[in-house]
């Protein structure tokens, strides 16, 4: 199934898909200071500023910055008043992902199908227009306060959505080779994983791709369980994690404590050249999790032949794993805000369609070292 590793092209339709999705449309964060976050994503991650909405465009209560790198579109939104819903969200959760927006061809149909199958509405279909055309949007709720906005944009040619004005980076943003969203991971409460897996199966016709139990993902101290669901064409992959019992506090519990609810844990973004991408990200000041040098001792026998120079991977602290289809290279940032909540994964797939199970132990030990430093292990 080669489709699993591809970004979302315009024609992702497969026969008998009862909930066709073309790909990830955008990911919206509610943040405390969108202006400064926007500069962080430009300077550190190489995104370009492409659109803006706020007082200068006639919107009085909020600002949104839209940043883009190849097929990845991030929206950073802040409230301008203290009693705003967005301000409340940020006060409760800290900076975090509010919207995982999905690009569909027919919002009316997708929305009503979802509701008939048990989804809860976040908002009903509405059509917005400006001089560039029209966009239809609706939204359904998922775990925590996160929502899936459904976006139909075939009759729209503007920079993002109606109401947004085109902008250009003033900062000399230099793309680092990030290409598309590979997967988005949710952390949910104990007992919530199966509920949300069933939600994606029932409502959107997703298939269960992989299950990891606490024997796959445990260290001396903490454990978690994870199931990965994927949509019909494979372009959308949502792993769902829940904490499992261990000797000490699971990293998932730490997330839930700080985020104060279920929510998005990490966003994996794909590159075609992880060595170049990570070199640039490191030079830009992005902070990555550290695995000890001993991690690399058994890489040749565990992974076999790879195209990259192992010393380069070691120097950049990039993790390697193999499955039956090939191998993958991956690396995880530290949280990108003060609360230990959302972080990014940088991934390059060389055939492998899996999620780096062979790296889980090293990765979770690295997270635990960070937890210990925060006093939350
Ligand atoms: Fe991941």
Boltz pocket constraint, residues with backbone or C-beta under 6 A from the ligand:
constraints:
  - pocket:
      binder: B
      contacts: [[A, 183], [A, 185], [A, 266], [A, 268], [A, 345], [A, 355]]
      max_distance: 6.0
